[in-house]
Amino acid sequence: MECSFALVGRGYVIVASDTVAARSIVKMKSDEDKIKTLGPHLLMSYSGEPGDTVHFAEPAAAASWIRRAIADSIRSRSPYAVNVLVGGFDTSAAAVAESGADVGGIPKLYWIDNYGTLAEVPFAAHGYGAYFALSLLDRYHNPEGTLEEGLATLKRCIDETALRFIVGGTSYKVKVVDKDGVREVSL
């Protein structure tokens, strides 16, 4: 059961994704990294059909290109089945001036679904876990929260999916992007 969650806080974006690669009821791999680094301040979480996700996991572009490619594929004979969360940190001079020197830029999160819908959001979820996580994110997400508060909110989402799903025990990979770049963290 693929699940990915993300949220934006003051000066950071956190993205978490499960690490299971499965087809139907068969688990093929339990250490798949479904979060790809596209640049020094840009990362992407993806889920969907394995062959389709590989196509979008290559560091070819970010949110607008991905949205367009998915939207165009819907009109083809072989549409992609992929959902994407793109998180990044804008470190341009204008972003630093707008956010203040203490933050060093503006964190952004984009939600893209398998129909090519693109939206900038404060938090997001894809997969079956979204049914449980979105209400938790709506209640506990603080856009001005510290990194520790953001990680605690994300931990609530992961714990809730583990509690609710019959098939559990899935591990998650969590990455943060901020003014210092992309790094992996543990919950």
C-alpha positions in Angstrom: 0.0 0.0 0.0 1.9 3.0 -1.2 1.7 6.1 1.0 3.5 9.4 0.8 3.1 12.5 2.9 4.6 16.0 2.9 4.3 19.3 4.7 5.7 22.8 4.6 6.9 24.6 7.7 8.9 27.7 8.5 12.0 27.3 6.3 11.6 23.6 5.4 9.7 21.0 3.5 9.5 17.4 4.9 8.6 14.5 2.6 8.0 10.9 3.7 7.3 7.8 1.6 7.0 4.1 2.3 9.8 1.9 1.1 7.9 -1.1 -0.3 7.9 -2.0 -4.0 5.0 -4.3 -4.6 2.9 -5.6 -7.5 -0.6 -6.8 -6.6 -0.2 -8.8 -3.3 3.5 -9.5 -3.8 6.2 -7.5 -2.0 9.2 -7.4 -4.3 11.4 -5.1 -2.3 11.3 -3.5 1.1 14.0 -0.9 0.8 12.9 1.2 -2.2 13.8 4.9 -2.0 10.7 6.6 -3.6 12.1 10.1 -2.9 14.5 11.4 -5.5 16.7 14.4 -5.3 16.3 16.5 -8.4 18.6 19.4 -7.4 20.4 20.8 -4.4 17.1 22.3 -3.1 14.5 20.1 -4.9 13.1 16.6 -4.2 10.3 14.5 -5.4 8.2 11.7 -4.0 6.4 9.4 -6.4 4.0 6.5 -6.3 2.2 4.4 -8.9 2.9 1.7 -11.4 6.6 0.8 -11.2 7.5 1.3 -14.8 5.7 4.7 -14.9 7.3 5.9 -11.8 10.8 5.2 -13.1 10.1 7.5 -16.0 9.3 10.4 -13.7 12.0 9.7 -11.1 14.8 10.7 -13.4 16.0 14.2 -12.7 14.7 15.7 -15.9 12.5 18.5 -14.6 10.2 19.6 -11.8 6.4 20.3 -11.2 5.3 22.0 -14.4 7.0 19.6 -16.8 5.7 16.6 -14.8 2.2 18.0 -14.8 2.2 18.6 -18.5 3.6 15.1 -19.2 1.0 13.4 -17.1 -1.8 15.5 -18.6 -0.6 14.7 -22.2 -0.4 11.0 -21.4 -4.1 10.9 -20.4 -5.0 11.5 -24.0 -2.7 8.7 -25.3 -3.3 5.0 -25.6 -1.0 4.3 -22.7 -1.6 6.8 -19.9 0.8 7.0 -17.0 -0.4 5.9 -13.5 1.7 8.1 -11.2 1.2 10.5 -8.3 3.9 13.0 -7.4 4.8 15.3 -4.5 7.4 17.9 -5.4 9.0 19.8 -2.5 11.7 22.5 -2.9 13.3 25.5 -1.3 13.6 28.7 -3.3 17.0 30.3 -2.5 16.8 33.1 -5.1 17.7 36.6 -3.9 14.0 37.7 -4.1 12.9 34.7 -2.0 15.6 35.4 0.6 14.5 39.1 0.8 10.8 38.1 1.1 11.4 35.4 3.7 14.0 37.1 5.8 17.7 36.2 6.4 16.9 33.8 9.2 14.9 31.5 7.0 17.0 32.0 3.8 14.3 31.3 1.2 10.8 30.1 0.6 9.8 26.4 1.0 7.3 25.2 -1.6 5.3 22.0 -2.0 3.4 20.9 -5.1 0.8 18.0 -5.3 0.4 16.4 -8.7 -2.1 13.5 -9.3 -2.4 10.9 -12.0 -4.6 13.2 -14.1 -2.0 16.0 -14.2 -3.7 18.3 -11.6 -1.1 20.6 -10.1 -1.6 22.5 -6.9 0.7 24.3 -4.5 -0.3 23.1 -1.0 0.8 23.5 2.7 0.6 19.7 3.2 -0.2 16.7 1.0 -0.7 12.9 0.9 -1.0 10.3 -1.8 -2.1 6.7 -1.6 -4.4 4.9 0.7 -2.7 6.6 3.7 -4.2 9.9 2.5 -7.6 8.8 3.7 -6.3 9.0 7.3 -3.4 11.5 7.0 -5.2 14.5 5.5 -7.5 14.9 8.5 -4.4 14.7 10.8 -2.5 17.1 8.7 -5.4 19.5 8.6 -5.7 19.4 12.4 -2.0 19.4 13.5 -0.1 21.1 10.7 1.4 24.4 11.7 2.9 26.4 8.8 5.1 28.4 11.2 6.1 25.2 13.2 9.7 24.1 13.8 11.2 21.1 12.1 10.6 19.0 15.3 6.9 19.9 15.2 6.7 19.0 11.5 8.4 15.7 12.1 6.0 15.0 15.0 3.0 15.7 12.8 4.4 13.4 10.1 5.0 10.7 12.7 1.3 10.9 13.6 0.3 10.2 10.0 2.7 7.2 9.8 1.5 5.8 13.1 -2.2 6.2 12.1 -1.7 4.3 8.8 0.1 1.5 10.7 -2.8 1.3 13.1 -5.5 1.3 10.5 -4.1 -0.9 7.8 -4.5 -4.7 8.1 -1.2 -5.2 6.3 1.3 -3.1 8.3 4.9 -3.0 9.2 5.9 -0.7 6.4 9.0 1.4 7.0 9.3 5.0 5.7 12.1 7.1 4.4 11.9 10.8 5.4 13.8 13.6 3.8 14.0 17.4 4.5 14.8 20.2 2.2 15.8 23.6 3.5 18.3 26.4 3.0 21.1 23.8 3.6 19.8 21.4 0.9 18.3 17.9 1.0 19.1 15.5 3.8 17.6 12.3 5.2 16.3 12.3 8.7 14.9 9.6 11.0 11.7 9.8 13.0 
